[in-house]
Structures are given as C-alpha cells and as structure tokens.
Amino acid sequence: MPGFRRARIRLCAIDTGGSFTDCVWVEGGRLGLLKVFSTPADPSRAIAGALEKIGGLDDSLILLHGTTVGTNALLERKGARLALVTTEGFEDAIEIGRQARPQLYDFFFDRVRPLVPAALRFGVAERTASDGQIVQALPRPALRALAGRVRRKKPQAIAISLLFSFANSRHERAVAKALRKLGVPLSVSHQILPEFREYERTSTVVVNAYLQPVMQGYLEALDRRLRGTGKLHSARRTFVMQSSGGITALGSAAREPVRTVLSGPAGGVVGAAAMAKRSGIDRIISFDMGGTSTDVALVDRELRLSRQGEIAGMPLGVPMLDIHSVGAGGGSIARFDRAGALRVGPESAGADPGPICYGRGTQPTVTDANLILGRLQPRRFLGGAFPLDLERARRVTGEWLKATGSGLRLEQFALGVVGVANAAMEKAIRVVSIERGSDPRDFTLVAFGGAGGLHACELAQALGIPRVLVPALPGALSAFGILASDVVKDYSRSVLWPVPGKLPLPRLEQAFAALEDSAVRDFRSEGWPGSIRWDRRVDVRYRGQGYELNVPYTRGMVETFRREHQRQYGHGYPDRAVELVTLRLRATMKPPLTALSWAGAELEESGSEPSSPRPAGDPVAIFFGGRKIRATAYAREQLPSGSNYRGPAVVTEYSATTFVPPGVGFSVGPERNLMMALP
C-alpha cells in the first residue's frame, strides 16, 4: 500500500460496518479512502487505527461518524436494564401492541419480547384528555411514591410516556422532574415524539431509553480512545449520522440514539443520490451490499422518509430514510436446511473469523462463492493489500460439501449460493419499488458496498432495470454520504384538525412558527452558524381513515393529498372531508465544516496506482450460466473516461469489484461513475 501524505486532515467521515470500517476524508482538495477490518468487540479501536494510518489525529480533525452500535444493541438485546413509567392501566401497551401477526396465517410465530419486563413497568394515577384538558390531576405524594418504587428496581435508564402528553406535557414534565433525582438517563415522550398513537410513541421512547446508556458509553469510549493519543480535540468536533439522512451533534445523538439506528445505511442512500446526481440521474434504486446485510431504497428525485419504521420487530416513529434490509451480504453463510434446500444468511461470518478465503473462516460464504466463480480476483482485493486465498476457499468448501453429503460440484454450489442471495436481494428491491407503486424499469440501479457491483447486473436483468451505475468510492459510499450530508433536525406535532372547508391557515402558520422557534434554539445551542432551510409538511387523511399520507404544506395541499391518494391506492373519496393529523418540520443547514467541499474533489484511493492512458486488461476465466467462459479483468482507475467496453468483464478497484455479464456494455464517465447499459 502506498504511503499517505501526512498533511493536516480537517474533515473525515467514518462508517463502521460488520466486516470493514470505511474512512473517507478531504485533504488539500482531494478525497482519500481507506478500508480497515472492523473490530466488533470494540468498534472504536478500528476507528482510531484508521485515523492513525491517515495521519488525521490532530486538533484540526472534524469527525463525522456512522455507527451500527444502536442497531446491534437492539438486534442482540444488549441494551440497558430499563423502567417504563406510563399512565395507570397502560403498563402493558408495549406488550399488547397492535395484536397484528407478521404472517397472517402463522399461528406459531414467536412474538417479540418487550424490552421492559412487567416488573419494571410503573403506572401513575393521572389522566390527560385528547384535547389537552387535565381529567385527573397528579398529586405530589404519588410522585414521591413513584420515585421510591422505581429506585428500588435499580434501572439503568427510564422511559416516560403518559397518555396524550403530546397535547399537554404538564404531567410528563412533573414525572421527569421527580425521577431526575435518581441520576439515570431519562427519555420523555413529549420531547422525543410528540405524536398520537400510544403504542408507537411508547415503543419509540422505550427504544431510545434502552439505547441511551449503550450509545453514551460507546461515544465516551471513542472519545477516550482518541484522546488517549494526546492529539485529539474536544468531542464538540465529532458528529453522528442520523437515520433521517443528516448529521447531528454528538450530544444530540447520545440523548436520542433512537434517531441513529439506521446511521450507516442512511449515509449510503445520501451518497448514492449525490453520486448519481453528478451523472445527471435523479431517479434511482440504491443497492448497498456489504459484508453482513443488503440495504435498498428508492429515491424519486428526493429522499423518501418513513415515519413508521420497524427495527427488530419494534415500531419506531422517528423519521428514517425508507430503507429495506435483508440478511444477505458478502459474509452471509451458506448452509443446507433439514430438507436439503440451500440457504444463505442471515448469519454472517463478519470480520472475525470472516469468509474462508480470509484465512480463518470454516463455513462457505457469498464472498467465497464469488471467488470460486472467478468474479473476485484473489490478488486484486483491497488493491492487492489483502490477497484472498483461493486454494483454501476451494479446499475447505469442498471438504464442507463432502461432510454435508452434497453431490454438488464446487462451481455448481457457488452458482447456487449466488443465485439464492440474488433471490433475497431481488425481493428486497421489489418491496421498495413494485410493492409501493413504482416501476423499477423507470429507475437506475446504483450499486455499491463491497459486494454490490458483483450482483448488480444480474439483479437489474431480473427486474428489467435498464441501467446500472457503480459510483466512484463504491466500497465506502456510506462514509462518502456521511461526508456529503447536511445538518438535519426533525420536529413534529400531532394536531388532529378536521378540514370541513377552508384550511385553518392562521393556526397552521402559528404552529409551524413554534416548531421553527424550537429548531432555531437547538441549532444555536449546538453552535451551528448560518441560515436554516425549512421544509414544512403535513400528514393528511380522509376522515375515518387509520393512516395518512405526507404532503408538502401549501394552500393546495388538500388537492395534492387527493391526487396522491388516487395514485397510490387507485381510488379516492372526492366528497369526503379530510383531516390534518401531524405537522412536520425538517430543518436543514449546510455545515460550515464542508467548506472544503467534496464536490469536484479529486479521488485518491489508498491502494490505487496512477491512471494510465490505456486500459490494461488481463484475460481471466469465470463461471457464468453453468459453464466456464473467458473474460477480461480491468483495473478501474486505468479505464479512460468516455471509452466503451463490453462484458464479460471483471472491473477491480481498491474498495470493490464489479462483475459485467456477457453482452452488457459499460463505460466510465467524466465524474468517474461506471455506467452499464443492459440489453
């Protein structure tokens, strides 16, 4: 690997994944890229190691971070010992839920166990009506008794969610004041999610409280590790990526970690949209295949937000980019089930022990299959800095096949592994496109992640997608997206206002002005200078409906809602009145720390060599369509801009590899994006 120039680095984005930790930085008008193996037991160790390698540990560093710490804590059930305080009689709402089964006719499904056991749920005798009127007051003796009961259970964090607190927060504020003396983190619903729907609001606040000690501990450990070098600045220069597609201050992320559960994948969507825009494309399906999972999202000219997401079976009401994930990645483990059918994932070999070809793994993975098929080149992985062990992959996989009693040849098995993984990822793309009213044939598939380019063309052919774009920095696009993100803060307030005739414009303006005042205070308290851009939107529904559509706030938003309802569902109710349900404000600011802009910056990958005027193609053998064929391997940095090529081909680069099937044409544009046109 070539040595790094040890110049001062002012801006660096790091995304921690299951297999690799990706680092993208701006240095002297150039973009640099480094990938290192993740350290799952302590993610901060890989981050500190990456920063030391690139010479970024000094007092000028501004660190932008995408993390899976919150997601992993939820999936692995390794959060805090948690207490829940709610209105008396509603203690079991988080367990009752909506009484909806994930599979309608499956009577044997396993219910998701609540994060708060029954013994740690506390009810208080109070009641606020839906219009904000106090029906039953909350006396001080009850608060003192509540504090004593909670203290005896020794929780590590407390969630507070009282009935209709979004309409009147008086009782919640009183409970929070009484429990603050216990000295543990508090998550209060009217601060985190002032919206209706009791179950979803309580679930969101519970998840936030569950993650608070974990996220605070991780961020403090990261700060200590970096400070241990004696070179790093204060934590005020560290920022965290949110699930909504924008960065926030470290303190905000520690207080509301529920907003970071899709931190890394959100960076990928932002990066994909930014890179595609440089090629003049604004309708994309992002396809991010990493080591552990695949994340897909649809961007139709603007990022699509979901406000009723679900992670690990628990609903979350905070804004998140509409991302669908499946357990299929490069490290996904292949196996035969009891019926002899081939399965791939969701278990992953991760970074430790990793795939067989990394040198320590013993179970075949998607990465091993691609290597056996010739689609991965063993001496071009990570720019040649980490050769893959093809002989070990073939030997250990062959021994594993014999041990399972399978009669498949090695290449047949590898083709089967790729086919099963492709089927899972194709289904995920259908979820975000066809199942939500969009035709994938109208979009460009933007493939990234370390393994995205290996599978993109076959997925596009299966779905009828006409073009595939593999952007520059494909193996670290999530880190690049974090680098390119704005500072974002989201606010909401449920109002439930019927609209029998004209819009209540004065009330709407007053309510949005209050939200904007809150945003200004928050931006200024975190020290963000500059102007704020506002995006006002409203959740609207027909009277009597249970769910809403989100539309921009304009004088004609009722007509916009009716048209959108007709488009999405194929019918409308022209004579039925509508209801304004929730007001939403998205406040965005261009951070001053991006004065060294990534736009137009020259790319310098850590393992890349200087470009040559002619492509140096090497003949290689690959397996495709059940037989061995000859293909050409190209180094992407040596492909001249504007030249056209045709598959079969393997295009290698430092951070990823792209497989181009026979008959597919491809070229590199001036913005360094690799474009493939499918026949």
C-alpha distance (Angstrom), angle and dihedral (degrees) to the residues before:
residue distance angle dihedral
M1 . . .
P2 3.81 . .
G3 3.78 116.7 .
F4 3.79 119.9 -100.6
R5 3.76 123.0 -117.9
R6 3.78 105.2 -113.1
A7 3.78 95.7 -138.5
R8 3.79 120.6 140.2
I9 3.81 112.5 -80.9
R10 3.79 114.9 -151.8
L11 3.80 103.0 177.5
C12 3.81 128.3 36.0
A13 3.82 133.3 166.4
I14 3.80 121.2 -160.7
D15 3.80 126.4 -171.5
T16 3.79 117.4 -167.7
G17 3.80 113.5 -149.6
G18 3.79 134.4 175.8
S19 3.82 94.1 -97.0
F20 3.81 107.3 15.6
T21 3.78 137.7 27.4
D22 3.80 109.0 -142.1
C23 3.79 123.4 -152.3
V24 3.83 124.5 -167.8
W25 3.77 120.8 176.1
V26 3.81 142.8 174.2
E27 3.77 114.7 -126.9
G28 3.78 123.4 168.3
G29 3.80 94.2 -25.1
R30 3.80 93.3 -47.1
L31 3.80 132.4 107.2
G32 3.78 115.5 -130.1
L33 3.80 127.4 -165.7
L34 3.79 133.3 -161.6
K35 3.81 131.7 171.1
V36 3.79 122.4 -162.8
F37 3.78 130.7 173.7
S38 3.80 113.7 -91.1
T39 3.80 121.4 -116.2
P40 3.83 102.5 -142.9
A41 3.80 94.4 -173.6
D42 3.81 90.1 58.8
P43 3.84 114.1 7.1
S44 3.80 91.3 -172.2
R45 3.81 90.2 68.2
A46 3.82 92.7 64.4
I47 3.81 90.7 45.4
A48 3.80 93.3 52.4
G49 3.80 90.5 45.7
A50 3.81 92.3 51.5
L51 3.81 92.2 49.0
E52 3.78 91.5 49.4
K53 3.82 90.8 52.0
I54 3.78 93.6 53.4
G55 3.78 94.8 42.5
G56 3.78 93.8 -117.5
L57 3.80 100.7 132.2
D58 3.79 102.3 107.1
D59 3.78 137.7 104.4
S60 3.82 92.9 -90.3
L61 3.81 95.6 62.6
I62 3.81 120.1 117.9
L63 3.79 109.2 -167.0
L64 3.82 123.7 -156.8
H65 3.79 112.1 -169.4
G66 3.79 136.1 -164.2
T67 3.77 112.6 -168.5
T68 3.80 140.2 -175.9
V69 3.80 93.8 -162.1
G70 3.82 93.4 107.6
T71 3.79 94.0 43.7
N72 3.80 92.8 49.3
A73 3.80 92.4 47.5
L74 3.81 89.3 54.7
L75 3.79 95.3 45.0
E76 3.79 93.2 45.7
R77 3.83 95.4 39.2
K78 3.80 92.5 -125.0
G79 3.80 100.0 136.3
A80 3.78 131.9 115.3
R81 3.80 130.2 -57.1
L82 3.76 96.0 -102.3
A83 3.82 139.7 -158.7
L84 3.81 124.4 -160.2
V85 3.80 124.1 -154.1
T86 3.79 116.3 -166.0
T87 3.79 142.4 148.1
E88 3.80 112.6 -60.4
G89 3.80 109.5 -93.0
F90 3.81 94.2 28.3
E91 3.79 98.7 76.4
D92 3.81 92.3 111.3
A93 3.81 97.6 45.8
I94 3.82 91.6 105.2
E95 3.81 89.8 55.4
I96 3.80 97.7 42.1
G97 3.81 92.1 47.3
R98 3.79 116.1 160.9
Q99 3.81 93.7 -39.7
A100 3.79 88.4 -123.9
R101 3.81 120.0 145.0
P102 3.83 117.5 -140.6
Q103 3.83 87.7 -133.9
L104 3.79 112.1 36.0
Y105 3.81 97.5 -147.3
D106 3.80 98.5 33.8
F107 3.80 107.1 104.6
F108 3.79 93.2 175.9
F109 3.78 102.3 57.7
D110 3.80 119.1 132.1
R111 3.78 113.0 -113.2
V112 3.78 118.2 -132.4
R113 3.78 108.3 -104.5
P114 3.85 112.6 -127.1
L115 3.78 117.0 -109.7
V116 3.82 89.8 -129.0
P117 3.82 117.6 59.3
A118 3.80 117.6 -137.3
A119 3.82 92.5 -106.7
L120 3.81 90.4 61.5
R121 3.80 97.6 50.3
F122 3.80 113.9 99.6
G123 3.80 127.8 -168.5
V124 3.79 124.3 -155.8
A125 3.81 123.4 -157.0
E126 3.79 101.2 -117.3
R127 3.79 136.7 109.0
T128 3.79 134.7 -161.9
A129 3.80 118.8 -172.8
S130 3.81 124.0 -127.9
D131 3.81 90.4 -102.6
G132 3.82 92.4 53.7
Q133 3.80 97.6 -101.5
I134 3.82 115.6 141.1
V135 3.81 107.2 -119.2
Q136 3.80 98.2 172.0
A137 3.80 120.0 21.7
L138 3.80 122.7 -134.9
P139 3.84 109.6 -126.3
R140 3.80 121.8 -148.2
P141 3.85 94.7 -121.2
A142 3.80 88.2 59.7
L143 3.79 90.0 53.8
R144 3.81 92.4 51.2
A145 3.80 90.6 48.6
L146 3.82 90.6 48.6
A147 3.80 91.9 52.2
G148 3.80 90.5 52.2
R149 3.81 93.7 49.0
V150 3.79 92.4 49.0
R151 3.82 93.5 45.4
R152 3.80 91.6 56.3
K153 3.82 91.0 58.3
K154 3.84 91.7 54.8
P155 3.82 99.0 -141.9
Q156 3.81 121.0 -171.9
A157 3.81 91.9 -143.7
I158 3.82 138.1 7.8
A159 3.81 131.0 -141.4
I160 3.82 118.0 -157.8
S161 3.81 119.7 -163.7
L162 3.80 119.4 158.2
L163 3.78 126.4 -178.0
F164 3.85 113.8 -84.3
S165 3.79 93.2 -6.6
F166 3.83 88.2 146.2
A167 3.83 87.4 67.9
N168 3.82 95.1 45.2
S169 3.81 121.8 5.0
R170 3.82 96.7 -172.5
H171 3.81 96.4 109.3
E172 3.80 94.4 42.3
R173 3.77 90.5 52.9
A174 3.79 90.3 51.2
V175 3.82 92.5 50.0
A176 3.82 91.3 47.6
K177 3.80 90.9 50.9
A178 3.82 91.5 51.7
L179 3.83 93.8 47.9
R180 3.80 97.4 41.9
K181 3.81 88.0 81.2
L182 3.82 89.3 68.4
G183 3.80 89.1 73.1
V184 3.80 98.7 -132.3
P185 3.83 127.5 118.0
L186 3.81 115.2 -83.2
S187 3.81 127.1 -151.8
V188 3.81 111.5 -163.4
S189 3.79 119.5 -167.0
H190 3.81 100.0 -142.2
Q191 3.81 88.6 56.4
I192 3.80 98.0 44.3
L193 3.82 103.2 33.7
P194 3.84 116.9 3.0
E195 3.80 93.2 -175.4
F196 3.77 138.8 114.1
R197 3.83 125.5 -105.2
E198 3.79 103.7 86.5
Y199 3.79 98.0 -149.0
E200 3.80 96.7 49.9
R201 3.81 92.9 43.6
T202 3.80 92.7 49.4
S203 3.80 92.2 45.1
T204 3.81 90.9 52.4
V205 3.80 93.0 49.8
V206 3.81 91.7 46.0
V207 3.81 91.4 52.5
N208 3.79 90.1 48.5
A209 3.80 92.1 52.2
Y210 3.81 91.2 44.1
L211 3.82 90.6 56.4
Q212 3.81 100.0 38.1
P213 3.84 99.2 88.2
V214 3.82 90.8 40.3
M215 3.80 94.7 51.3
Q216 3.79 93.7 41.0
G217 3.79 90.3 50.2
Y218 3.79 92.6 48.4
L219 3.80 95.2 47.8
E220 3.80 91.2 46.7
A221 3.83 90.0 49.3
L222 3.79 90.2 50.0
D223 3.78 91.0 50.0
R224 3.82 91.7 48.0
R225 3.80 92.7 48.6
L226 3.78 92.5 50.4
R227 3.79 92.7 43.0
G228 3.80 88.0 51.1
T229 3.77 88.4 74.0
G230 3.78 88.2 64.2
K231 3.78 89.9 -130.3
L232 3.78 108.3 84.9
H233 3.77 130.6 101.5
S234 3.79 128.1 -132.1
A235 3.79 124.0 -59.4
R236 3.81 88.7 -107.5
R237 3.80 86.6 82.6
T238 3.82 93.4 59.0
F239 3.82 119.5 88.0
V240 3.80 132.5 -175.7
M241 3.80 131.8 -140.8
Q242 3.82 116.1 -120.0
S243 3.80 129.1 -146.5
S244 3.82 88.5 -114.4
G245 3.80 93.3 67.4
G246 3.81 101.7 -99.5
I247 3.79 138.0 90.8
T248 3.76 127.1 -111.7
A249 3.78 137.1 -172.4
L250 3.79 117.8 -80.5
G251 3.82 91.4 -115.2
S252 3.79 91.9 55.3
A253 3.81 91.2 49.4
A254 3.80 90.5 51.3
R255 3.84 92.1 50.0
E256 3.82 95.3 44.8
P257 3.82 107.7 25.8
V258 3.81 89.9 158.4
R259 3.81 85.5 80.0
T260 3.82 91.7 61.1
V261 3.82 103.0 53.2
L262 3.83 91.4 107.6
S263 3.78 94.1 35.8
G264 3.81 99.3 132.5
P265 3.83 98.9 38.0
A266 3.82 89.9 48.8
G267 3.80 89.5 57.2
G268 3.79 88.8 53.9
V269 3.80 93.4 54.6
V270 3.81 91.8 48.1
G271 3.80 90.5 48.2
A272 3.80 93.4 47.6
A273 3.80 92.2 51.0
A274 3.82 91.7 47.2
M275 3.81 94.2 48.8
A276 3.81 93.2 45.1
K277 3.79 90.3 50.4
R278 3.80 89.2 57.8
S279 3.82 86.1 61.1
G280 3.81 92.3 47.8
I281 3.81 94.8 -103.9
D282 3.80 121.1 129.2
R283 3.84 103.0 163.4
I284 3.78 109.0 72.2
I285 3.78 144.8 150.0
S286 3.79 107.6 -143.5
F287 3.80 114.8 -143.3
D288 3.80 114.0 -169.0
M289 3.80 113.1 -179.4
G290 3.76 112.0 179.5
G291 3.76 133.4 163.1
T292 3.81 98.4 -75.4
S293 3.80 108.8 20.8
T294 3.78 145.8 5.1
D295 3.81 120.8 -122.6
V296 3.80 121.4 -164.3
A297 3.80 131.1 -176.4
L298 3.78 138.2 168.5
V299 3.82 121.0 -129.1
D300 3.80 114.8 -170.0
R301 3.82 101.0 -174.9
E302 3.81 90.4 -53.6
L303 3.78 137.0 42.7
R304 3.79 111.9 -88.2
L305 3.80 116.3 -134.4
S306 3.77 125.9 -156.5
R307 3.79 119.2 -155.6
Q308 3.80 98.7 -174.4
G309 3.79 103.9 52.2
E310 3.76 129.4 154.7
I311 3.80 130.6 -142.4
A312 3.81 122.8 -176.3
G313 3.81 89.6 -10.7
M314 3.81 94.4 -54.8
P315 3.82 121.5 114.0
L316 3.79 118.1 -125.0
G317 3.79 122.7 -163.9
V318 3.81 99.4 -165.5
P319 3.83 119.2 105.4
M320 3.80 113.1 -88.2
L321 3.76 132.0 168.9
D322 3.80 107.3 -98.8
I323 3.82 96.8 -103.6
H324 3.78 126.1 160.4
S325 3.80 117.7 -157.6
V326 3.80 133.1 -164.2
G327 3.78 130.1 -175.4
A328 3.80 96.7 -110.5
G329 3.79 119.4 112.9
G330 3.75 141.2 133.6
G331 3.79 90.9 -81.3
S332 3.82 95.4 46.1
I333 3.80 109.9 131.0
A334 3.82 121.2 -124.4
R335 3.78 120.8 -141.1
F336 3.81 142.8 156.2
D337 3.79 116.4 -114.5
R338 3.80 124.6 -139.7
A339 3.78 91.1 -85.0
G340 3.81 91.3 52.9
A341 3.81 95.2 -108.0
L342 3.79 118.0 142.7
R343 3.82 114.4 -113.2
V344 3.80 129.8 -174.4
G345 3.82 121.6 -160.4
P346 2.95 156.9 -59.3
E347 3.82 84.1 153.3
S348 3.79 111.3 76.5
A349 3.79 134.6 -160.6
G350 3.83 87.8 -141.3
A351 3.78 118.9 -175.3
D352 3.81 93.8 -46.9
P353 3.01 117.3 75.8
G354 3.82 88.2 -6.3
P355 3.80 128.4 -176.4
I356 3.81 119.5 -29.2
C357 3.80 91.9 -104.2
Y358 3.83 90.9 59.6
G359 3.80 88.1 70.4
R360 3.81 105.7 -108.1
G361 3.80 109.4 51.5
T362 3.81 120.9 99.6
Q363 3.81 102.4 -171.6
P364 3.84 122.0 76.5
T365 3.79 117.0 -110.1
V366 3.80 138.3 -175.8
T367 3.82 88.9 -96.1
D368 3.80 90.7 55.7
A369 3.82 89.9 49.1
N370 3.81 92.5 52.3
L371 3.80 90.3 48.4
I372 3.82 92.6 50.4
L373 3.82 89.4 49.7
G374 3.81 91.3 52.9
R375 3.80 94.1 -116.6
L376 3.79 89.7 115.9
Q377 3.79 115.1 54.3
P378 3.81 110.0 -141.6
R379 3.82 97.1 -145.2
R380 3.81 96.9 42.7
F381 3.82 98.5 57.9
L382 3.82 112.5 122.7
G383 3.80 88.9 -1.8
G384 3.81 90.8 -56.4
A385 3.81 92.3 -59.2
F386 3.82 92.2 113.7
P387 3.84 112.9 31.6
L388 3.80 116.0 -155.8
D389 3.81 117.8 -127.1
L390 3.82 103.5 -123.9
E391 3.79 94.5 171.3
R392 3.82 91.7 53.7
A393 3.81 91.6 46.4
R394 3.81 91.4 53.6
R395 3.80 94.5 43.4
V396 3.81 99.2 45.2
T397 3.82 93.2 41.3
G398 3.81 90.3 49.8
E399 3.80 91.1 50.6
W400 3.82 90.0 48.0
L401 3.81 91.0 51.9
K402 3.80 91.0 51.6
A403 3.80 91.2 48.4
T404 3.81 90.6 53.5
G405 3.81 91.6 49.3
S406 3.78 93.3 -118.9
G407 3.78 118.7 155.1
L408 3.80 94.2 -157.7
R409 3.78 119.9 123.8
L410 3.78 115.2 -121.4
E411 3.81 95.2 -105.6
Q412 3.82 92.2 44.4
F413 3.79 89.8 54.0
A414 3.82 92.0 47.4
L415 3.82 91.5 50.5
G416 3.81 88.4 49.8
V417 3.81 92.3 51.7
V418 3.80 91.3 51.3
G419 3.81 91.0 46.0
V420 3.82 93.6 51.6
A421 3.81 91.8 47.2
N422 3.81 90.2 48.4
A423 3.82 90.8 51.8
A424 3.81 91.5 55.1
M425 3.81 92.3 47.6
E426 3.81 93.3 45.5
K427 3.79 88.9 54.7
A428 3.82 90.1 51.3
I429 3.81 91.5 53.1
R430 3.81 90.1 49.9
V431 3.81 89.4 54.1
V432 3.84 93.8 58.2
S433 3.81 95.0 40.0
I434 3.82 120.6 23.6
E435 3.81 96.0 27.6
R436 3.82 89.8 52.4
G437 3.78 97.8 48.0
S438 3.83 101.4 -94.0
D439 3.80 126.5 120.1
P440 3.85 110.3 -133.3
R441 3.82 89.1 -150.5
D442 3.82 87.8 72.1
F443 3.80 93.1 59.1
T444 3.80 141.7 67.3
L445 3.79 118.0 -122.3
V446 3.81 109.1 -129.4
A447 3.81 106.7 -159.9
F448 3.78 122.9 -165.0
G449 3.76 142.5 139.5
G450 3.77 120.1 89.2
A451 3.82 92.6 -68.5
G452 3.82 103.6 27.3
G453 3.79 96.4 96.5
L454 3.81 91.7 52.7
H455 3.80 93.1 63.9
A456 3.81 105.5 23.9
C457 3.81 101.1 94.2
E458 3.80 94.6 49.5
L459 3.81 90.6 48.9
A460 3.80 91.6 48.2
Q461 3.81 91.2 50.4
A462 3.81 91.0 50.7
L463 3.81 91.9 51.0
G464 3.81 98.8 38.7
I465 3.81 93.1 -115.4
P466 3.82 106.2 159.6
R467 3.82 100.7 -153.1
V468 3.78 138.6 35.4
L469 3.79 122.2 -162.4
V470 3.79 120.5 -164.7
P471 3.82 103.8 -169.8
A472 3.75 129.1 -147.2
L473 3.82 111.0 -86.0
P474 3.83 91.2 26.3
G475 3.79 96.2 164.9
A476 3.79 92.7 51.1
L477 3.79 103.0 31.5
S478 3.80 92.5 123.7
A479 3.81 89.2 60.0
F480 3.81 89.5 46.1
G481 3.82 90.1 51.1
I482 3.79 89.9 53.1
L483 3.79 88.4 51.2
A484 3.82 90.6 51.8
S485 3.82 96.6 45.0
D486 3.78 128.6 114.4
V487 3.79 126.2 -131.5
V488 3.81 103.9 -95.5
K489 3.80 133.7 -171.6
D490 3.79 124.4 179.4
Y491 3.81 126.7 -155.6
S492 3.77 132.2 -178.5
R493 3.78 142.7 175.7
S494 3.81 129.0 -172.8
V495 3.82 112.0 -134.5
L496 3.85 107.5 162.2
W497 3.80 94.6 -154.5
P498 3.84 117.5 171.0
V499 3.82 116.7 -138.5
P500 3.81 107.8 -152.6
G501 3.80 91.6 162.9
K502 3.80 130.3 -20.8
L503 3.77 123.3 21.8
P504 3.84 114.9 -98.6
L505 3.80 90.8 -120.6
P506 3.85 98.2 168.3
R507 3.81 91.6 52.5
L508 3.81 90.9 46.0
E509 3.80 92.9 50.1
Q510 3.80 91.4 48.6
A511 3.81 92.6 49.2
F512 3.81 93.9 47.9
A513 3.81 90.4 46.7
A514 3.82 89.2 56.6
L515 3.80 90.7 51.8
E516 3.80 90.6 48.5
D517 3.81 90.6 51.4
S518 3.82 88.8 54.8
A519 3.80 90.4 49.9
V520 3.81 93.0 50.5
R521 3.81 90.9 50.8
D522 3.80 92.2 49.6
F523 3.81 94.7 47.6
R524 3.79 92.0 48.4
S525 3.82 93.9 45.5
E526 3.82 88.5 56.9
G527 3.79 91.7 48.2
W528 3.81 98.9 -112.4
P529 3.81 111.0 155.5
G530 3.79 124.6 -164.2
S531 3.78 138.6 56.8
I532 3.79 124.5 -45.1
R533 3.81 124.3 -134.7
W534 3.79 115.9 -144.4
D535 3.79 128.4 -147.5
R536 3.80 112.0 -173.4
R537 3.80 117.9 -166.5
V538 3.81 136.6 165.8
D539 3.80 133.4 -150.8
V540 3.81 106.4 -132.0
R541 3.81 132.6 -177.0
Y542 3.77 140.4 167.7
R543 3.80 113.1 -95.9
G544 3.79 108.6 -88.8
Q545 3.80 96.3 24.5
G546 3.80 121.4 122.4
Y547 3.80 99.6 -146.3
E548 3.78 136.3 43.7
L549 3.78 143.8 -142.4
N550 3.78 120.7 -132.6
V551 3.83 115.5 -130.7
P552 3.83 134.5 169.6
Y553 3.80 116.2 -90.2
T554 3.81 107.7 -106.7
R555 3.78 136.1 132.3
G556 3.80 87.3 -100.0
M557 3.79 97.4 47.0
V558 3.83 93.9 117.0
E559 3.81 90.2 60.2
T560 3.82 89.0 44.5
F561 3.79 89.4 53.6
R562 3.81 92.6 50.1
R563 3.82 91.6 51.1
E564 3.80 92.8 47.1
H565 3.81 91.5 48.6
Q566 3.80 89.4 52.4
R567 3.82 91.4 48.4
Q568 3.78 96.2 48.5
Y569 3.78 100.7 38.5
G570 3.80 103.9 23.0
H571 3.80 94.7 -122.3
G572 3.80 142.0 60.5
Y573 3.81 142.6 -171.6
P574 3.83 106.7 -122.6
D575 3.81 93.2 178.8
R576 3.79 98.0 45.9
A577 3.82 121.8 96.6
V578 3.78 120.0 -120.8
E579 3.79 132.8 -133.7
L580 3.81 129.5 -141.8
V581 3.78 104.4 -136.4
T582 3.82 112.2 172.2
L583 3.80 132.3 7.2
R584 3.80 114.8 -143.2
L585 3.78 129.9 -166.3
R586 3.79 125.0 -170.3
A587 3.81 112.9 -165.6
T588 3.79 115.8 -164.1
M589 3.78 133.5 -176.6
K590 3.79 132.8 -180.0
P591 3.81 102.9 -123.6
P592 3.80 114.5 -125.3
L593 3.80 88.3 -135.7
T594 3.82 88.7 76.8
A595 3.79 92.3 67.1
L596 3.79 83.4 114.4
S597 3.78 88.9 65.0
W598 3.78 122.3 -151.2
A599 3.81 89.6 -149.7
G600 3.77 108.5 106.8
A601 3.79 92.8 -0.7
E602 3.78 115.2 147.0
L603 3.79 114.7 -110.8
E604 3.78 121.5 -124.0
E605 3.79 115.5 177.4
S606 3.76 117.3 -163.4
G607 3.78 95.0 -122.1
S608 3.79 100.6 36.0
E609 3.77 125.8 111.6
P610 3.81 125.3 -144.4
S611 3.80 113.6 -76.3
S612 3.79 117.8 -100.4
P613 3.82 123.3 -148.0
R614 3.81 92.7 -117.4
P615 3.81 130.7 45.4
A616 3.79 113.6 -108.9
G617 3.79 102.9 -143.4
D618 3.80 120.3 -174.0
P619 3.81 123.6 -161.8
V620 3.82 113.0 -116.2
A621 3.80 136.0 172.1
I622 3.80 119.7 -122.1
F623 3.79 135.8 173.1
F624 3.78 116.2 -120.3
G625 3.80 132.0 157.5
G626 3.80 91.8 4.5
R627 3.81 96.8 -55.5
K628 3.79 141.4 78.6
I629 3.83 115.4 -100.2
R630 3.78 135.9 175.5
A631 3.79 118.8 -107.7
T632 3.80 139.1 168.3
A633 3.78 125.0 -113.1
Y634 3.81 115.9 -147.8
A635 3.78 131.4 -173.1
R636 3.79 103.5 -129.6
E637 3.79 95.4 -143.3
Q638 3.81 88.6 58.8
L639 3.83 95.6 54.3
P640 3.82 108.7 104.5
S641 3.78 116.5 -127.7
G642 3.80 113.9 -99.8
S643 3.82 96.9 18.0
N644 3.81 118.7 128.6
Y645 3.80 127.1 -137.0
R646 3.78 138.0 172.6
G647 3.78 133.9 -140.3
P648 2.92 154.9 -82.6
A649 3.76 86.1 86.2
V650 3.78 143.5 131.7
V651 3.81 115.2 -143.5
T652 3.79 112.5 -162.1
E653 3.78 131.2 -167.5
Y654 3.77 138.1 157.8
S655 3.80 99.2 -85.6
A656 3.83 103.7 31.0
T657 3.81 148.4 -3.0
T658 3.81 127.4 -124.1
F659 3.81 123.8 -153.0
V660 3.82 116.1 -153.2
P661 3.84 113.1 -165.2
P662 3.81 122.4 -141.0
G663 3.80 115.0 -71.2
V664 3.82 95.9 19.7
G665 3.81 114.9 122.8
F666 3.80 121.2 -146.2
S667 3.78 140.5 179.0
V668 3.82 140.8 174.4
G669 3.79 116.9 -117.5
P670 3.81 127.1 -146.8
E671 3.82 89.2 -97.8
R672 3.85 87.9 58.3
N673 3.79 94.5 -113.2
L674 3.81 114.7 142.1
M675 3.81 109.8 -131.5
M676 3.81 124.5 -164.5
A677 3.80 124.2 -168.6
L678 3.78 114.3 -155.8
P679 3.81 119.7 -144.7
